[in-house]
Amino acid sequence: MSAVKFLLVFSLLLILNGNAQAQQKNIRFDRFSIENGLSQSSVTGIVQDDMGFIWIATQDGLNRFNGYDFLIFKSDQTDSTSLPNNYLSFLTTDEFGYIWFGTNRGFGRINPQNFKINRVNRDLIPGIRGYVFSQIGFDAFGNIWALSDKYGINKINPKTKEVEIIKGINGDSGFTTLFIDESKSVWIGSEAGKVYYTSPPYNSYKEVDRTQKKQGSITQISQNNTNSLLVSTQAGIYTIDENKIMRPLAENKILEYLQISCAYRENKTNVWIGTEQDGLFLLIQDSTGNEKLFQYKTNPYNNSSILDDNVSCIFEDKNGVFWIGAEKGFSKFDKYKQGFASISVNNDPAHGLIDYNVWSFSENKSGDIYIGTKKDLTIYKTNEQKFYHIIRERNDQSYLLSIYVESPQKIWLGYDDGLYILTINNLQNLDYNFRKVDFQTANEESNDLRVYQIVEADENRLWIGSRLGLSIIDKRNLDYSFYANTETEGSIGEGSVKVIYRDLTGKIWIVTSDQGLYNIVEKADGSFYFKEYAVINHDEHNAHITCLVQTEKNNLWLGTYGEGIKKLNLTTSETINYTESEGLANNVIYGLLEDADHNIWASTNKGISKFDPQTEMFTNFTVKDGLQSNEFNTGAFLKSSDGLLYFGGINGYTVFNPHLINKNPHEPKAIISSVQLSSKGSKNKEIIAQNISSSYELNLEYFQNDISFEFVSTNYSNIGKTRYKYVLEGHEEEMSYLDNENKVNYLNIPHGNYTLKVYAQALMVSGLHNQQH
């Protein structure tokens, strides 16, 4: 008699809702290769089964990926139910949920539910000709069209086992690709660059008319989200319209010279194009006829670039995650999560930085961005989309901590060794010169001056914050006054001045590293009085202030090193603290910026936090979401004139439009991928159930009471942020959570009836009033 009874129940937890944003030029790719468990590096096909698992064909085995690890299927010559050969050339799915594959020794299918494999070869159907199969399709009558390497096309009736061999059409026998569209018309491409089609009842073939004769071998024919077809060739990409006329897909001449291996139409405007040596392209065509072409190539300096430039296949799963197969493995990205663009060192200096560490930003009136790094100044010309690099001294490190752009020709630069004026005569020719400027009178022999801040005081003067104190300097004649602590009333506090901030009313605030917050008051005679502002519940020695931002006149937000974010009431001097306990990613704050919706964005040692002051909720983002790193740098933040937010860190900088930072809207679906039973007195475990995605009843004997469950989620947007909660009703009363794990074990469960409920949740938000569950 069965004594232990389980009912497995699944539920869904919604991810944050959000609209899909416009595609950004920069994409952060997650990369997978044999080092991650893939059976072999050359990926030849990618599909998704009905449960949500991803299947990857390689030249040495078939892989099922659950987001955590790979289940590998290989050929066994002694087992007729295994793969016929390990060299796989394609994957496709049929209407019944089977996954079909082609190999160097025939083709076949696998049932993704129970992994049963059926081979299709001469042993099963004697009339089949060929060994190497590269593509198959299913026509309107249930026939299988299978393209072989040497024998042309096998048209197979699986019921009668009759085979028709199609070796040539109009004398053209070098078939390279086969595709059956939604209307069940069969399309055949050849090495000569010709395309033929036949429709039910498939009695005759016609050649497609072409508007352009320059054409290479056909590599793929596909149809996605439209009535027209995409034709990839060795000499560009084309489209076949409803009138059966083939013409270039776009006017961009670059595409004509690319060896295109595959293409995928995402929607009416976006077409993704894979090439054999130039990486991945995105072609955007709007309704007015405008075209934009973006290229994604591997960058040896950036682990978030595409893995390989030899692209073999492009696949979009049910949740909007793209999978890019290539010669060295595969890359993936979530199209809903490309709001963050991270710029780092690039092997082409015109398209990136020449140093990883970013310490400062500024902007000129034309919208050009100035980036300070450990190897000097980089200027990004927005109209050219090009980076220019200005080096003060070759073969030397110059920490550029602050930048003030007086004009495109005159830039003030604050280094670790002093204050300089950069004069640019011709940026394109890199014709420029530096001039060192005196700005302080402190008795300091060291070159460790560290100019942290350069902020405009008025039309003619600049405030200079440094390791030694505070200065004000005239931009015209370079006269300056230096202020340091004199232990008298109205004197500036002791320590370095790392923060200078102009608030909404025009007041200038500074922070000294030893004594805290001050307001600068200019007297009638032009001298200055430094008014200390006592902050309740803040000790500058324990957690100094790193940055300031004001969103409304009566409040000032303080970023601190160790105590998170403080909201300072300027009327009462009281503060409200927001720390990791309230959902902040990290208590070390490097930069604070306000977006157009009055949300506050904070850079930290553990990513970027978005804070909504109305709901007091945090949304946290990490390198998994596209950030340059989880660690950022003090002083490296900027809100540009067009509302973009910039944060610099140890691996470049991250820039984004806050309105475009959205989450994948698809619900994560929980699946029990494996149920394992432990035998008494043995360490071995027996798998008794797999791939359970709905209610399922399991009956066990009373002594079968050591049981393990393994969970997966079929939203691959960010597996690292998937959290599971579960409860075994009848055995425990409260839910338990798995933050960084997807397995749970139960030992010595008493006899009885139990219900296991499993929930998958995408962890994106934490806050004071988080009601996501």
VOROZA-170828 format. One record per residue (C-alpha): residue in three letters; y, x negated, z. Coordinates in steps of 0.25 Angstrom, whole numbers, plus 5000, padded with zeros to 4 digits. Each point is the difference from the previous one (the first is absolute). Layout:
<atoms>
ALAYXZ...
</atoms>
This chain:
<atoms>
MET500050005000SER501449954996ALA500849975013VAL501349944994LYS500850084990PHE501349954994LEU501050084992LEU500949904992VAL501450074998PHE501249944992SER501450035000LEU501349944993LEU501349955006LEU501250004991ILE500749884997LEU501550015000ASN500550094988GLY500949934990ASN500350014985ALA499649894991GLN501149914997ALA500449944987GLN499249884996GLN500649875005LYS500049864992ASN499349935011ILE498650035005ARG499249955012PHE498649994996ASP498849995009ARG499049904994PHE498450005001SER499149894994ILE498649945004GLU500649945012ASN500250155005GLY498550034997LEU500150054985SER498749964994GLN500749924988SER501449984996SER500050064986VAL500350155001THR499650084988GLY500250145005ILE500550095012VAL499850145003GLN500050105012ASP498950095004ASP500150145005MET500049965014GLY501149904998PHE499349875000ILE500449894990TRP499049944991ILE500249874993ALA499249944989THR499949854998GLN499349904992ASP499049985012GLY499850135006LEU500550145004ASN500950025012ARG500350125008PHE501349985009ASN500350085012GLY501349935003TYR499449915010ASP498849934993PHE499150004988LEU498750064998ILE499349924988PHE499050054990LYS499249894992SER498950004990ASP498549985005GLN499149984989THR498850055009ASP500750135003SER500350104988THR501050085009SER500949885001LEU501149964990PRO499449964987ASN500949874999ASN501149945009TYR501049984989LEU500850135000SER501050034989PHE500650145004LEU499950125009THR500350154997THR499750135007ASP499550134995GLU500250145004PHE498950005010GLY500549895008TYR499049894995ILE500649864997TRP499549944987PHE500049854997GLY499749914988THR499349875002ASN499449894991ARG498750075001GLY500350144997PHE500850105008GLY499750115011ARG500650085011ILE500050005015ASN500150115010PRO501149975010GLN499550095010ASN498649945001PHE500149874992LYS498950044991ILE500149934986ASN499450054987ARG499949904989VAL500250044985ASN499349904991ARG498949994990ASP498950035010LEU500750135002ILE500550034986PRO499249914990GLY501150034989ILE501149935007ARG500549874993GLY500749895007TYR500049935013VAL501549985004PHE500850135002SER501550005001GLN500450155001ILE499450145000GLY500550144999PHE499550145000ASP500250104989ALA500150155000PHE498550024998GLY499649915011ASN499749884991ILE500249865005TRP500849914991ALA499749855004LEU500749884994SER499149884998ASP500449864997LYS499249984987TYR499450134996GLY501350095000ILE499950145007ASN498850075005LYS500250155000ILE498950045010ASN499550145003PRO499549995014LYS499150124999THR499349974987LYS500149855001GLU500550004986VAL500949884996GLU501049994988ILE500549864997ILE501449994995LYS500249864995GLY501250024991ILE501150094995ASN500649984986GLY499449865000ASP500649965014SER498949965009GLY500749925011PHE500250115010THR500749955013THR500350125008LEU499650155001PHE500750125007ILE499750155001ASP501350085003GLU500250135008SER499750084988LYS498749924997SER500549934988VAL499449874998TRP500949884998ILE499549864995GLY500849874999SER499649884992GLU500249854999ALA500850024987GLY501150095008LYS499550134994VAL499850135008TYR499150114996TYR499750145006THR499050114999SER500150145006PRO498850105003PRO499150014993TYR500249854997ASN499550014985SER501149914994TYR501049895004LYS501549984997GLU500949885001VAL501350025008ASP501249974992ARG500949895005THR501549984998GLN499949855003LYS499049914993LYS500149895010GLN498850025009GLY499049925007SER498650045005ILE499950135008THR499749975015GLN500150145006ILE500350144997SER500450095012GLN500750135003ASN500750035013ASN500950125004THR500450034986ASN499550054987SER500249874992LEU499149885001LEU500349855004VAL499549894991SER499949865005THR499949894990GLN500049854999ALA501450024994GLY500750105008ILE499950145005TYR500050134992THR499950155002ILE499350114991ASP500750135000GLU499550144998ASN500149984985LYS499149885000ILE501049904997MET500149875007ARG501349935003PRO500649905009LEU500150055015ALA501349945002GLU501249934992ASN499949885009LYS499649894991ILE499449925012LEU498850095000GLU499649974985TYR499749855004LEU499150045012GLN498549995000ILE499850145007SER498750035007CYS500250135006ALA501150115003TYR500250125009ARG501050114999GLU500450035014ASN501050124996LYS500950044989THR500949875002ASN499149895006VAL499049934992TRP499249885007ILE499649894990GLY498949895003THR500049874992GLU499049894998GLN501049895004ASP501350065004GLY499750085012LEU500450155002PHE501150074994LEU500750135003LEU500750074989ILE501050115004GLN500550104989ASP501050115005SER500350134992THR501249944994GLY499249894993ASN500449885009GLU498949905003LYS499849905011LEU498949905000PHE499649935013GLN498949895001TYR499149965012LYS499449864999THR499349925011ASN500949915008PRO499349895007TYR501150005011ASN499850155003ASN498750055005SER500650144997SER500149984985ILE498950054991LEU498749925002ASP499849964985ASP500750014987ASN498750044992VAL500050155002SER498750074996CYS500250155006ILE501050095006PHE499650115009GLU500850105009ASP499250075011LYS500250145005ASN501049965010GLY500949924991VAL499549865003PHE499949914988TRP498849914998ILE500249884990GLY498749934996ALA500249864995GLU499249874997LYS500149955014GLY499850135008PHE500950125002SER501450045005LYS500450135006PHE501350075003ASP500550145005LYS501050064990TYR500750085011LYS500349875008GLN500749914991GLY501450025007PHE500049865006ALA500249894991SER499849865005ILE500649874994SER499449875003VAL499849864994ASN499650014985ASN499449904990ASP501250044991PRO501349985008ALA500850094992HIS499150125005GLY499949965015LEU500449915011ILE499849855002ASP499850015015TYR499250105009ASN501050015012VAL501150094998TRP501249995010SER501250074995PHE500550104989SER501350044994GLU500550084988ASN501249994990LYS500850114994SER499150004988GLY498850035008ASP499449864999ILE499249965012TYR500149865007ILE498849965008GLY500049885010THR498749925001LYS499549875007LYS500349944986ASP501450054998LEU500650114992THR499350104990ILE500950104992TYR499350124994LYS500850054988THR499750154999ASN500550024986GLU499149884995GLN498850035010LYS500049855002PHE500149905011TYR500949885001HIS499749895010ILE501249915005ILE499549885008ARG501049925008GLU499249875002ARG498749984992ASN498849965008ASP500650065013GLN499950125008SER501350085003TYR499850125008LEU501050104995LEU500250095011SER501350084996ILE500750044987TYR501350064997VAL500450024985GLU501549994998SER499950014985PRO498849974990GLN500749864999LYS500249985015ILE499050015010TRP500049975015LEU498749945005GLY499549985014TYR499049905002ASP499249945012ASP501049874998GLY501350074998LEU500950094991TYR500249984985ILE500750064988LEU499250014988THR500850004987ILE499250054987ASN500649964987ASN498950054991LEU498850065007GLN499150014987ASN500249844998LEU499949985015ASP501449945001TYR500450005014ASN500549925012PHE500050005015ARG501249975010LYS499749995015VAL501150075009ASP500449975014PHE499950125009GLN499949965014THR500649905010ALA498849995010ASN499649865004GLU498750004993GLU499549884993SER498750074995ASN499950064986ASP499250125007LEU501250094998ARG499350124995VAL501050104994TYR499350135003GLN501050104995ILE501250014990VAL500750135001GLU501450054994ALA501150015011ASP501050054991GLU500549984985ASN500349855003ARG499149955011LEU498549995004TRP499350005013ILE499049895001GLY498950015011SER499249875003ARG499249935010LEU501249955007GLY500850125000LEU501050094992SER501049964990ILE501050074991ILE500449934987ASP501150034989LYS499450014987ARG501249954993ASN500449875007LEU498749985009ASP500850005013TYR499150045011SER500050035015PHE498849985008TYR499550085013ALA499149965010ASN499850045015THR501149955009GLU499650085012THR501350075000GLU500350154999GLY499950044986SER499249884996ILE498850014991GLY498650005007GLU499149885000GLY499049964989SER499850024985VAL500650114992LYS498950054991VAL500550144999ILE501450054994TYR500150154996ARG501150094996ASP499850145004LEU500450134994THR501350005006GLY500349864996LYS499849935013ILE499349865000TRP498949985010ILE499349875003VAL498849965008THR499949875008SER498749955002ASP500249975015GLN500950125004GLY499850114991LEU500950114993TYR501549984997ASN501150074993ILE501149924993VAL501450055003GLU501249954992LYS501349995008ALA501450024995ASP500249864999GLY498849974991SER499249945011PHE498650065004TYR499450065013PHE498550015001LYS499650125008GLU498749995006TYR499250134999ALA499050025011VAL498750074996ILE499250075010ASN498649975001HIS500149874991ASP499949865004GLU500449904989HIS499249895006ASN498750085000ALA500250074986HIS501249954992ILE500650094990THR499749974985CYS500750104992LEU500950125001VAL500250134991GLN500950125003THR499650144994GLU501050085008LYS501349965007ASN499550025014ASN498749934999LEU499649864997TRP498649964997LEU499549865005GLY498849924995THR499549915010TYR499049885001GLY498950065009GLU500550145005GLY500050074986ILE501250094996LYS501150055010LYS500950124997LEU501349965007ASN500950115004LEU501449944999THR500650105009THR499149985012SER499449864997GLU498650075002THR498849974991ILE498850074995ASN498849904997TYR499050024989THR498949905000GLU498549994996SER499750105011GLU500850104992GLY499449964987LEU500849884995ALA499249904992ASN500549885009ASN501049985011VAL500649884992ILE501150054991TYR500649914989GLY500850104992LEU500550145001LEU500550094988GLU500450144998ASP499650084988ALA500750114993ASP499250115008HIS500549935013ASN498649945003ILE499949865006TRP499249894994ALA499649885009SER499349874996THR499149945010ASN498849915003LYS499050114996GLY500650064988ILE501250104997SER500250125009LYS500850134995PHE500650085011ASP500550144999PRO501050025011GLN499950154999THR498550015003GLU499949865007MET498849974992PHE499649874993THR499349974987ASN499549865000PHE499749924987THR499249864999VAL499649904989LYS499050114996ASP501150094995GLY500649894992LEU500949925009GLN500249854998SER499349975013ASN499950075014GLU501049895005PHE501550014997ASN501249905003THR501250025008GLY501350034992ALA499250034987PHE500450144997LEU501050074991LYS500350144995SER500549994986SER501150084993ASP498950094993GLY499350035014LEU498849914998LEU499649935013TYR499649855000PHE499249935011GLY499749855000GLY498849935006ILE499049895000ASN499550034986GLY501250054992TYR500750135002THR499750154998VAL501050094993PHE499850154999ASN500750134998PRO499850085013HIS499950134992LEU498849954993ILE499249965012ASN498950115000LYS498550015004ASN498850044992PRO500050155001HIS498550024998GLU499250035013PRO499049895004LYS498650065000ALA499049955010ILE498649974996ILE498849965008SER499549894991SER498849965009VAL499250065011GLN499149905007LEU498950025010SER499549895009SER498549995003LYS499649985015GLY499849855003SER500549964987LYS501349944995ASN499850064986LYS500750124995GLU499550114991ILE501050074991ILE499750155001ALA501250064993GLN501149954990ASN501350054993ILE500250135009SER501350064996SER499850155005SER499250075011TYR498649955001GLU498950035010LEU499149895005ASN498850025009LEU499449895008GLU498949985010TYR500349985015PHE499749855000GLN500949984987ASN501349995009ASP500649874996ILE500950034988SER501149944993PHE501150064990GLU500849924990PHE501350074995VAL500849974987SER501250074994THR500250034985ASN501549975000TYR500049854996SER501650005001ASN499949915013ILE498649995007GLY500649915010LYS500850125005THR498950105000ARG499750055014TYR498850085004LYS499950105012TYR498750075004VAL499350085010LEU498550035003GLU500150145005GLY499050025011HIS500049865004GLU501549975002GLU501250085003GLU501149924994MET500349944986SER499849854999TYR500849914990LEU499649884991ASP501249924996ASN499449884993GLU498650044999ASN499150104992LYS498850015009VAL499550075012ASN498749995008TYR499350095010LEU498949965009ASN499050085008ILE500650144996PRO499250115008HIS499350114992GLY500950114996ASN500950054989TYR501249924996THR501250014990LEU500649884995LYS501450024995VAL500749894992TYR501549994996ALA500649904991GLN501549975001ALA500949914993LEU500849935011MET501549994995VAL500850065012SER500249985014GLY501150055009LEU500550085012HIS499650134995ASN498849974990GLN499350134998GLN499249964988HIS498750035005
</atoms>
